[in-house]
Amino acid sequence: MNYVEILGGATGTGGRFFAAGSDTNIVLDYVTKGTSAHNFYTGATSAIQFKVANTASAVNFLQVTGSASTFPTLSAQGSSTNVAIVYTTKGTEPHYFQTNSAAATQFAVAHRASAVNYFQVTGGVTTGAPILSAQGSDTNINILLLSKGTGGHVFTTGSSSNTQFAVAHTASAVNYLQVTGAATGVQSVLSVQGSDTNAGITFLAKGTGSNIHYANSHIFANTSAATQFIVQNTASTVNYVQATGAATGNGVTLSAQGSDTNIDLALTPKGTGVLAFGTHTAGIVAQAGYITVKDAGGTTRRLLVG
């Protein structure tokens, strides 16, 4: 025979309410009458701490499982094959997830009235990456990542101190960079977008750093149909062109650099095009010397100067 046993407690201890009887394992069921809920109080009947509401003909339920050495579990159980768990706050209050103490908030889910789109987190199988995705009833949904105040977005790998990419704050920004992928045979695009009709793009090295590299890249103005400059790939290249600005009163420099001791700088027009430079002034001047150049065929020539 099985039965419920209620025991009082000595001073400083609590009472006990448990299943007893001849069976080794005995389930203890708490059943209310009709549609009434289970209410759990502390101190007085006015201080409700926990409540189990009635659901008619319920087949799915929450299960709490303790742990001997790892962590306790709150799980969905029942006769249905797949059972979700819904966490719902009251009114407009958010969900707070905390560790160690109530003051250590680690994650919060804020309220959005009539929300139809949401974040979904999906784990990854072996060698697969976990996924943070936008889901909802809309067909196309953006993801907005918003920092607080003047804080930026920092992307790290390996550890929080190994920064690989950062998006800094600009007050009242109206223009921005956009990265667009490409189908087979088409160039990917890094472009300027925003409310201004004309907006430039700046690549800025730090300090005296001068190495901004473009590998087999196209640089456009306004649209991807308006090519302005191309950096073409050369396999195993060791020599390259370097452009250097100048202070007041000095000319800018376009020079050949690299590991070779002597490097030509070839300016090659297309087809019957010629190299255009300088301003022509009519007249005859006495020969004062020459400048050694190479023609398009690679033959060395001497260009007379006055």
GUMISE-160019 format. One record per atom (N, C-alpha, C): residue in one letter; x, y, z. Coordinates in steps of 0.001 Angstrom, whole numbers, padded with zeros to 6 digits, always signed. Example, Ala and Ser with C-alpha at 12.3 -4.5 7.8 and 13.67 -1.06 7.14 Angstrom:
# residues 2
a+013190-005690+007800 a+012300-004500+007800 a+013200-003300+007800 s+012850-002250+007080 s+013670-001060+007140 s+012900+000030+007870 
This chain:
# residues 306
m+000843-001192+000000 m+000000+000000+000000 m+000882+001248+000000 n+000510+002219-000807 n+001246+003470-000896 n+000382+004608-000361 y+001021+005618+000186 y+000273+006709+000803 y+001151+007964+000884 v+000551+009098+001218 v+001250+010364+001421 v+001509+010538+002908 e+002732+010915+003236 e+003098+011109+004633 e+003520+012557+004844 i+002998+013174+005872 i+003352+014550+006219 i+004019+014527+007577 l+005236+015086+007648 l+005988+015125+008896 l+006305+016567+009270 g+006157+016890+010518 g+006577+018208+010987 g+008088+018249+011142 g+008609+019445+011459 g+010045+019606+011617 g+010383+020211+012959 a+011539+019844+013446 a+012015+020424+014701 a+012395+021880+014473 t+012714+022594+015573 t+013098+024004+015473 t+014269+024165+014515 g+014117+025096+013559 g+015186+025363+012603 g+015140+024496+011364 t+014194+023569+011282 t+014074+022717+010101 t+012678+022832+009530 g+012490+022347+008302 g+011200+022409+007661 g+010430+021113+007790 g+009121+021177+007494 g+008320+019973+007470 g+008535+019210+006169 r+008000+017990+006116 r+008176+017145+004954 r+006823+016634+004456 f+006753+016552+003136 f+005549+016058+002471 f+006045+015103+001400 f+005850+013764+001586 f+006455+012832+000648 f+005622+011570+000510 a+005962+010824-000599 a+005279+009556-000857 a+005943+008451-000042 a+005126+007570+000509 a+005632+006439+001281 a+004795+005212+000962 g+005312+004037+001327 g+004563+002820+001076 g+005452+001655+000774 s+004846+000571+000305 s+005574-000677+000098 s+006330-000727-001224 d+005914+000064-002235 d+006623+000048-003523 d+007971+000729-003403 t+008918+000255-004251 t+010257+000845-004237 t+010236+002262-004808 n+009537+002456-005928 n+009444+003775-006573 n+007981+004189-006623 i+007687+005365-006090 i+006302+005818-005996 i+006200+007237-006549 v+005321+007428-007522 v+005059+008757-008074 v+004141+009504-007124 l+004398+010838-006984 l+003550+011674-006140 l+002835+012674-007043 d+001544+012529-007215 d+000755+013393-008082 d+000044+014467-007259 y+000109+015700-007766 y-000626+016806-007156 y-001761+017158-008121 v-002984+016943-007746 v-004111+017136-008659 v-005103+018118-008034 t-005395+019182-008774 t-006416+020123-008333 t-007781+019682-008870 k-008826+020348-008425 k-010175+020028-008868 k-010604+021002-009953 g-011188+020466-011034 g-011668+021320-012117 g-010514+021968-012863 t-010642+023263-013106 t-009613+024001-013854 t-008712+024827-012945 s-008750+024541-011652 s-007927+025304-010713 s-006439+025025-010931 a-005622+026010-010581 a-004172+025902-010743 a-003534+025421-009447 h-002246+025072-009537 h-001432+024821-008351 h-000733+026121-007979 n-000887+026579-006771 n-000207+027775-006292 n+000779+027390-005188 f+002005+027917-005282 f+003039+027652-004280 f+003404+028984-003612 y+003316+029017-002287 y+003532+030249-001531 y+004741+030105-000614 t+005254+031259-000165 t+006235+031296+000922 t+005790+032349+001924 g+005965+032061+003185 g+005649+033046+004216 g+004181+033150+004525 a+003365+033451+003524 a+001928+033616+003713 a+001236+033346+002392 t-000070+033125+002438 t-000823+032830+001218 t-000936+034029+000294 s-000450+035167+000740 s-000454+036347-000138 s+000841+036450-000948 a+001818+035596-000656 a+003126+035682-001324 a+003324+034486-002242 i+002600+034460-003361 i+002728+033358-004310 i+004083+033432-005019 q+004778+032300-005112 q+006109+032237-005715 q+006126+031474-007036 f+005178+030571-007206 f+005189+029716-008391 f+003773+029212-008636 k+003419+029071-009914 k+002045+028664-010234 k+002053+027736-011439 v+001247+026689-011381 v+001053+025785-012515 v-000400+025922-012951 a-000607+026529-014126 a-001961+026781-014613 a-002521+025546-015303 n-003858+025514-015439 n-004541+024377-016055 n-004578+024514-017577 t-004303+023406-018254 t-004538+023291-019690 t-005364+022034-019905 a-006547+022190-020463 a-007436+021045-020651 a-006799+020017-021581 s-006823+018760-021184 s-006333+017635-022001 s-004877+017805-022418 a-004073+018382-021554 a-002654+018583-021873 a-001952+017243-022072 v-001098+017174-023106 v-000303+015961-023360 v+001195+016258-023321 n+001566+017544-023347 n+002972+017941-023286 n+003193+018773-022029 f+004400+018712-021462 f+004633+019358-020182 f+006115+019662-019995 l+006409+020502-018992 l+007786+020796-018605 l+008248+019784-017567 q+009523+019397-017686 q+010119+018479-016713 q+011405+019088-016168 v+011539+019076-014852 v+012753+019541-014189 v+013514+018329-013678 t+014790+018234-014057 t+015619+017088-013666 t+016869+017587-012963 g+017109+017094-011767 g+018310+017475-011033 g+019561+016810-011598 s+020699+017090-010984 s+021962+016549-011469 s+022868+016188-010306 a+023606+015105-010484 a+024553+014691-009443 a+025850+015475-009519 s+026333+015772-010749 s+027648+016416-010851 s+027764+017440-011964 t+026750+017547-012834 t+026879+018487-013956 t+025899+019640-013813 f+024770+019609-014514 f+023828+020720-014423 f+022393+020188-014474 p+021480+020837-013751 p+020071+020439-013812 p+019467+020816-015162 t+018329+020193-015492 t+017742+020358-016819 t+016267+020724-016717 l+015855+021707-017514 l+014445+022030-017724 l+014133+021630-019157 s+013279+020629-019348 s+013053+020082-020680 s+011572+019973-021005 a+011272+019928-022317 a+009912+019688-022787 a+009711+018189-022952 q+008612+017678-022428 q+008283+016258-022520 q+006822+016117-022918 g+006429+014907-023303 g+005024+014659-023630 g+004866+013649-024735 s+003644+013459-025181 s+003354+012447-026201 s+003645+012920-027617 s+003719+014216-027837 s+004059+014721-029170 s+005518+014423-029488 t+005830+014221-030767 t+007202+013909-031177 t+008119+015101-030987 n+007685+016281-031386 n+008480+017504-031269 n+007704+018505-030416 v+008320+018971-029339 v+007651+019866-028398 v+008540+021080-028142 a+008045+022269-028450 a+008785+023509-028201 a+008565+023979-026768 i+009435+024890-026314 i+009256+025562-025025 i+009099+027056-025298 v+008069+027671-024751 v+007815+029099-024939 v+008021+029816-023603 y+008871+030853-023599 y+009090+031676-022414 y+008423+033028-022665 t+007461+033394-021854 t+006679+034607-022091 t+006724+035530-020878 t+007111+036787-021100 t+007067+037776-020022 t+005696+038432-019981 k+005455+039236-018954 k+004197+039955-018838 k+004377+041392-019287 g+003422+041891-020069 g+003493+043276-020534 g+004654+043483-021490 t+005397+044564-021294 t+006504+044905-022188 t+007871+044574-021594 e+007889+043815-020516 e+009169+043507-019872 e+009971+042490-020681 p+011317+042595-020666 p+012161+041672-021434 p+012455+040378-020683 h+013149+039465-021367 h+013734+038280-020746 h+015174+038615-020350 y+015565+038337-019129 y+016937+038521-018685 y+017555+037160-018375 f+018741+036921-018908 f+019485+035707-018608 f+020736+036107-017831 q+020872+035567-016644 q+021933+035990-015742 q+022775+034802-015285 t+024016+035105-014856 t+024897+034082-014298 t+025390+034536-012930 n+025534+033600-012038 n+026115+033791-010707 n+025211+034569-009768 s+024720+035717-010203 s+023850+036517-009343 s+022902+037338-010201 a+021904+037898-009541 a+020910+038688-010275 a+021492+039962-010859 a+022716+040337-010450 a+023336+041561-010966 a+024182+041302-012202 a+024348+040032-012564 a+025245+039686-013674 a+024443+039284-014902 t+023774+040255-015539 t+023009+039984-016752 t+023952+039711-017912 q+023725+038603-018617 q+024573+038214-019743 q+023865+038381-021088 f+022550+038348-021066 f+021790+038396-022316 f+020374+038857-021992 a+019804+039670-022853 a+018440+040137-022644 a+017669+040119-023963 v+016414+039732-023895 v+015523+039761-025054 v+014466+040817-024777 a+014535+041936-025510 a+013634+043061-025271 a+012299+042858-025982 h+011313+043641-025546 h+009967+043552-026100 h+009842+044369-027373 r+009195+043822-028397 r+008831+044548-029605 r+007375+044229-029905 a+006512+045243-029820 a+005086+045035-030026 a+004814+044496-031427 s+003974+043497-031513 s+003528+042915-032787 s+004685+042429-033653 a+005755+041939-033033 a+006900+041428-033795 a+006497+040219-034627 v+006955+040191-035898 v+006706+039033-036769 v+008011+038417-037259 n+009128+039119-037068 n+010442+038611-037468 n+011322+038476-036231 y+012250+037560-036257 y+013023+037270-035054 y+014355+036609-035409 f+015237+036511-034397 f+016502+035794-034541 f+016296+034315-034254 q+017035+033496-034989 q+017064+032060-034707 q+018513+031609-034606 v+018838+030877-033554 v+020184+030330-033363 v+020130+028835-033616 t+020998+028342-034515 t+021041+026931-034871 t+022461+026411-034686 g+022600+025310-033982 g+023919+024723-033778 g+024482+024126-035054 g+025760+023722-035005 g+026427+023141-036160 g+026898+021727-035884 v+026851+020883-036917 v+027371+019524-036793 v+028893+019575-036857 t+029545+018428-036783 t+031001+018360-036849 t+031512+019053-038112 t+032491+019944-037945 t+033099+020792-038990 t+032131+021841-039526 g+030905+021888-039007 g+029947+022895-039458 g+029844+024036-038465 a+029559+025230-038971 a+029456+026419-038128 a+028035+026588-037597 p+027882+027061-036358 p+026550+027430-035880 p+026035+028644-036648 i+024718+028835-036640 i+024096+029857-037478 i+023239+030796-036641 l+023414+032094-036860 l+022518+033120-036337 l+021777+033693-037542 s+020472+033452-037633 s+019726+033823-038832 s+018493+034632-038509 a+018021+035394-039502 a+016760+036121-039393 a+015648+035227-039893 q+014572+035128-039107 q+013415+034314-039473 q+012147+035127-039233 g+011038+034683-039802 g+009777+035377-039587 g+008862+035278-040779 s+007767+036021-040728 s+006753+035938-041779 s+007099+036761-043020 d+008000+037760-042900 d+008393+038543-044070 d+009266+037698-044996 t+009199+037996-046295 t+009992+037243-047272 t+011464+037581-047184 n+011798+038851-047078 n+013189+039307-047003 n+013381+040098-045704 i+014354+039681-044897 i+014540+040272-043572 i+016007+040626-043374 n+016293+041903-043089 n+017649+042327-042750 n+017986+041933-041315 i+019278+041951-040983 i+019741+041818-039606 i+020418+043137-039223 l+019974+043747-038143 l+020527+045014-037675 l+021320+044770-036398 l+022610+045117-036414 l+023470+044999-035236 l+023730+046414-034726 l+023282+046724-033519 l+023314+048092-033006 l+024173+048175-031751 s+025223+048994-031803 s+026047+049217-030615 s+025428+050325-029766 k+025933+050520-028548 k+025399+051542-027652 k+026312+052760-027642 g+025701+053962-027686 g+026480+055202-027637 g+027432+055301-028808 t+028716+055577-028537 t+029725+055690-029588 t+030513+054396-029756 g+030055+053317-029129 g+030728+052027-029282 g+030631+051521-030707 g+031659+050796-031150 g+031688+050261-032504 g+031362+048781-032524 h+031532+048174-033685 h+031398+046726-033842 h+032796+046147-033992 v+033144+045170-033183 v+034473+044559-033210 v+034314+043075-033497 f+035042+042582-034507 f+034999+041177-034883 f+036351+040554-034558 t+036352+039508-033754 t+037585+038867-033327 t+037571+037383-033685 t+038742+036771-033695 t+038863+035329-033887 t+039768+034766-032807 g+039472+033540-032389 g+040339+032888-031409 g+040101+033349-029991 s+040136+034659-029771 s+039901+035243-028453 s+039399+036665-028635 s+038868+037238-027554 s+038305+038582-027633 s+039369+039646-027871 s+040653+039296-027689 s+041731+040267-027892 s+042335+040201-029291 n+041871+039258-030117 n+042454+039066-031445 n+041548+039697-032501 t+041537+041024-032545 t+040638+041770-033435 t+041057+041617-034886 q+040096+041292-035745 q+040342+041140-037176 q+039667+042240-038006 f+038593+042813-037468 f+037832+043808-038227 f+037028+044633-037235 a+036924+045931-037487 a+036171+046797-036588 a+035407+047839-037392 v+034205+048147-036953 v+033392+049212-037541 v+033273+050310-036495 a+033891+051466-036747 a+033913+052559-035779 a+032659+053422-035901 h+032426+054217-034843 h+031252+055090-034796 h+031532+056416-035500 t+030570+056866-036302 t+030566+058208-036877 t+029218+058836-036569 a+029230+059944-035839 a+027979+060594-035451 a+027226+061070-036691 s+025930+060816-036720 s+025043+061282-037796 s+025490+060816-039178 a+026042+059618-039272 a+026493+059084-040561 a+025318+058920-041518 v+025502+059349-042775 v+024471+059167-043797 v+024986+058347-044976 n+026308+058169-045065 n+026908+057357-046121 n+027640+056180-045490 y+027755+055087-046213 y+028337+053886-045635 y+028899+052987-046734 l+029699+051997-046302 l+030227+051004-047225 l+029270+049830-047334 q+029160+049304-048544 q+028326+048127-048781 q+029153+047071-049501 v+029114+045856-049022 v+029809+044737-049663 v+028772+043874-050367 t+028987+043613-051652 t+028057+042832-052451 t+028793+041671-053094 g+028308+040473-052886 g+028917+039298-053500 g+028624+039243-054985 a+029141+038201-055638 a+029000+038108-057089 a+028809+036662-057526 a+028097+036500-058633 a+027931+035181-059231 a+029207+034805-059981 t+029252+033603-060525 t+030425+033113-061249 t+030807+034057-062383 g+032094+034407-062431 g+032607+035245-063510 g+032397+036727-063337 v+031822+037138-062203 v+031542+038560-061961 v+032302+039016-060723 q+032780+040273-060728 q+033540+040808-059611 q+032644+041103-058412 s+033129+040794-057217 s+032462+041262-056000 s+032676+042764-055867 v+031796+043441-055099 v+031803+044906-055076 v+031883+045432-053646 l+032800+046371-053415 l+032830+047190-052201 l+032466+048600-052646 s+031282+049082-052245 s+030785+050346-052781 s+030356+051287-051677 v+030259+052594-052019 v+029734+053611-051115 v+028250+053777-051386 q+027446+053751-050325 q+026006+053949-050432 q+025601+055011-049411 g+024403+055562-049563 g+023921+056550-048596 g+023057+057603-049235 s+022734+058642-048484 s+021799+059665-048953 s+022461+060731-049827 d+023793+060902-049733 d+024453+061892-050580 d+024469+061429-052032 t+024349+062393-052962 t+024383+062058-054387 t+025762+061590-054803 n+026813+062264-054322 n+028191+061916-054644 n+028956+061677-053343 a+029526+060513-053186 a+030262+060176-051969 a+031496+059370-052335 g+032655+059775-051828 g+033909+059091-052125 g+034195+057968-051153 i+035326+057308-051375 i+035772+056230-050503 i+037258+056431-050218 t+037661+056284-048965 t+039039+056511-048554 t+039614+055247-047934 f+040823+054866-048378 f+041567+053767-047776 f+042737+054388-047016 l+042766+054191-045703 l+043723+054903-044867 l+044582+053922-044075 a+045906+053973-044312 a+046836+053176-043521 a+047141+053903-042217 k+047694+053194-041220 k+047988+053793-039922 k+049446+054221-039846 g+049658+055406-039233 g+051020+055901-039026 g+051765+056051-040334 t+052978+055494-040406 t+053777+055559-041633 t+053565+054329-042496 g+052597+053500-042135 g+052309+052328-042954 g+051864+052743-044337 s+052318+052018-045360 s+052027+052405-046736 s+051519+051238-047570 n+051269+050134-046942 n+050929+048946-047713 n+049432+048699-047745 i+048778+049189-048784 i+047375+048869-049046 i+047372+048079-050343 h+047003+046805-050289 h+047173+045898-051416 h+045837+045613-052103 y+045884+045591-053433 y+044736+045184-054232 y+045213+044067-055158 a+044604+042906-055092 a+045018+041776-055914 a+043999+041553-057034 n+044448+041758-058265 n+043592+041544-059433 n+042247+042243-059256 s+042293+043561-058959 s+041092+044291-058568 s+040729+045385-059554 h+039435+045687-059610 h+038918+046783-060417 h+038455+047895-059485 i+038800+049141-059807 i+038330+050293-059048 i+037430+051118-059968 f+036187+051339-059509 f+035195+052023-060325 f+034854+053381-059721 a+034220+054222-060525 a+033634+055473-060040 a+032154+055448-060380 n+031317+055700-059380 n+029867+055821-059527 n+029182+054469-059721 t+029487+053728-060778 t+028846+052431-061013 t+029900+051410-061403 s+029533+050135-061340 s+030467+049069-061690 s+030720+048994-063192 a+030012+049828-063968 a+030248+049878-065414 a+031283+050938-065776 a+031687+051751-064783 a+032619+052860-065052 a+033985+052551-064455 t+034724+051624-065093 t+036042+051233-064601 t+037020+052392-064700 q+037728+052690-063588 q+038688+053784-063548 q+040129+053289-063422 f+040294+052118-062845 f+041646+051636-062565 f+041574+050135-062309 i+042561+049397-062811 i+042593+047944-062608 i+043976+047533-062115 v+044008+046706-061096 v+045237+046068-060648 v+045163+044627-061112 q+045999+044246-062071 q+045957+042926-062670 q+046917+041976-061965 n+046546+040716-061930 n+047365+039715-061258 n+048573+039296-062090 t+049721+039159-061431 t+050915+038559-062004 t+051390+037477-061050 a+051471+036243-061549 a+051854+035129-060689 a+053280+035314-060181 s+053486+035059-058882 s+054816+035099-058252 s+055517+036441-058462 t+054754+037522-058452 t+055364+038840-058656 t+056307+039206-057512 v+057424+039878-057873 v+058375+040381-056872 v+058599+041878-057025 n+058186+042446-058167 n+058337+043872-058414 n+056958+044508-058579 y+056870+045801-058281 y+055561+046440-058275 y+055700+047947-058448 v+054569+048625-058671 v+054517+050075-058808 v+054149+050681-057457 q+054842+051756-057102 q+054559+052455-055854 q+054253+053919-056148 a+053153+054416-055614 a+052791+055820-055755 a+053041+056511-054424 t+053756+057647-054466 t+054119+058375-053249 t+053709+059832-053384 g+052957+060320-052394 g+052574+061725-052400 g+053760+062620-052053 a+053509+063933-052018 a+054606+064882-051794 a+054131+066065-050959 a+055071+066622-050209 a+054801+067839-049452 a+054792+069040-050397 t+054449+070227-049876 t+054378+071448-050674 t+055693+071703-051403 g+055591+072009-052706 g+056775+072336-053493 g+057469+071144-054117 n+057003+069936-053863 n+057629+068736-054421 n+056633+067978-055284 g+057153+067255-056274 g+056308+066478-057160 g+056004+065105-056580 v+054851+064592-056939 v+054509+063233-056525 v+055318+062246-057356 t+055428+061004-056854 t+056306+060020-057483 t+055560+058734-057799 l+055752+058242-059029 l+055303+056918-059425 l+056554+056128-059738 s+056890+055141-058913 s+058180+054467-059026 s+058034+052959-059083 a+059088+052302-059614 a+059169+050841-059618 a+059891+050392-058358 q+059311+049408-057660 q+059898+048869-056437 q+059878+047346-056505 g+060680+046715-055651 g+060676+045257-055599 g+062027+044699-055234 s+062168+043377-055334 s+063391+042710-054898 s+064512+042757-055935 d+064194+043000-057229 d+065250+043112-058243 d+066042+044395-058048 t+067326+044359-058457 t+068181+045539-058315 t+067795+046627-059300 n+067570+046268-060568 n+067217+047224-061614 n+065849+046847-062190 i+064892+047782-062146 i+063520+047500-062557 i+063040+048593-063499 d+062603+048218-064693 d+062016+049189-065609 d+060624+049589-065131 l+060202+050775-065553 l+058830+051227-065343 l+058223+051423-066726 a+057363+050505-067145 a+056829+050509-068504 a+055455+051169-068519 l+055322+052222-069343 l+054042+052885-069591 l+053630+052509-071004 t+052659+051634-071145 t+052360+051021-072442 t+050983+051435-072937 p+050896+052280-073988 p+049592+052618-074560 p+048996+051406-075266 k+047697+051484-075596 k+047021+050399-076291 k+046931+050701-077780 g+047207+049673-078592 g+047105+049816-080039 g+048048+050882-080576 t+047520+051842-081333 t+048329+052922-081886 t+048370+054140-080977 g+047869+053994-079753 g+047916+055098-078801 g+049349+055421-078417 v+049590+056663-078063 v+050930+057111-077683 v+050903+057632-076252 l+052085+057804-075691 l+052218+058309-074339 l+052121+059828-074355 a+051199+060388-073619 a+051011+061834-073590 a+051501+062384-072261 f+052383+063415-072349 f+052845+064049-071119 f+053386+065430-071459 g+053411+066318-070479 g+053979+067637-070644 g+053153+068547-071546 t+053661+069785-071740 t+053008+070798-072583 t+053981+071220-073679 h+053521+071178-074940 h+054386+071518-076067 h+054589+073031-076163 t+055866+073442-076372 t+056213+074851-076597 t+057022+074934-077880 a+056542+075709-078856 a+057220+075821-080142 a+058568+076517-079988 g+059557+076133-080830 g+060873+076768-080800 g+061968+075723-080895 i+063192+076207-081077 i+064353+075322-081187 i+065315+075672-080067 v+065778+074669-079365 v+066760+074870-078300 v+067954+073984-078567 a+069075+074397-078054 a+070306+073624-078265 a+070252+072332-077444 q+070806+071273-078048 q+070842+070001-077353 q+071752+070093-076133 a+071221+069706-074969 a+072020+069749-073747 a+072305+068353-073199 g+071641+067341-073770 g+071840+065979-073291 g+070691+065105-073746 y+070542+063972-073114 y+069469+063062-073504 y+069006+062255-072289 i+067806+061685-072449 i+067242+060793-071443 i+067075+059428-072090 t+067555+058405-071455 t+067458+057058-071996 t+066098+056466-071669 v+065409+055975-072698 v+064102+055342-072545 v+064091+054078-073386 k+063037+053299-073278 k+062809+052148-074137 k+061515+052348-074891 d+061507+051901-076160 d+060263+051981-076903 d+059392+050763-076558 a+058197+050680-077200 a+057259+049608-076881 a+057816+048236-077205 g+058805+048172-078117 g+059409+046899-078475 g+060545+046499-077549 g+060881+047366-076573 g+061937+047059-075630 g+063307+047540-076054 t+063388+048265-077195 t+064680+048788-077674 t+065014+050078-076944 t+066274+050197-076491 t+066701+051395-075788 t+066864+052561-076756 r+066331+053715-076434 r+066411+054935-077243 r+066921+056066-076373 r+067386+057142-077080 r+067836+058339-076370 r+066950+059507-076764 l+066337+060094-075769 l+065426+061210-075983 l+066205+062492-075720 l+066451+063315-076815 l+067246+064534-076680 l+066478+065580-075888 v+067216+066330-075067 v+066637+067423-074305 v+067524+068648-074439 g+066879+069828-074275 g+067636+071066-074373 g+067954+071622-072996 
